[in-house]
Amino acid sequence: MELDAVDKKIIKILLENGRASVKDIARKVFLSSPATSARIEKMEKAGVIRGYHAEVDYRQFGYHIKAFINLEVEPNQKKEFYPYIQKIGNVIECSCVTGDYSMLIETAFQSTEQLDHFINELQHFGKTKTLIAFSTSVEHRDVPV
C-alpha cells in the first residue's frame, strides 16, 4: 500500500495516542471525519495498522527481572519450539537471529528463581546465554514514519 503524507500524519497521531478520536485526527489532517475514518480502515485492512493497545509498565505488576536469552535451536526443532515459546507469558518478544545463537528472547520475570526455571526448560532446545538488564535507556519505540 502506498502511503501519502496524510496517511503518515494519521499514523503519527495514532502512535502518539491510540485513543485519539477520528474527529480530532480529521481536524489535524484537514479532512472530514468520514474521509479520515476511511483512510484508517483502509490502512487497517492492508495491515499497515495492526492494532491498538495500552502501554503498561510490567514492573507495576512485580516483573522486575528483565532478561535477554540467546538460544541455540536446531532447524529441525523449530516446529516444536515455536508453539512452545508462543505459550510462555513471560516472553515479551522472540526473534530468529543470525550469529552463534538462532533465537533472541526478551523476557520479564518476578524472580530470578522463575527465570532460572524457564532457562532450564529452554535448554531442552539447546545451549543458552542469558543477559539480565540492569536498566533501559531507550524503551521500546516505533520507527520514524
Secondary structure, DSSP 8 states (H G I E B T S, - for coil): ----HHHHHHHHHHHH-TT--HHHHHHHHT--HHHHHHHHHHHHHTTSS--------GGGGT--EEEEEEE---GGGHHHHHHHHHT-TTEEEEEE-SSS-SEEEEEEES-HHHHHHHHHHHTTTS-EEEEEES--SS-------
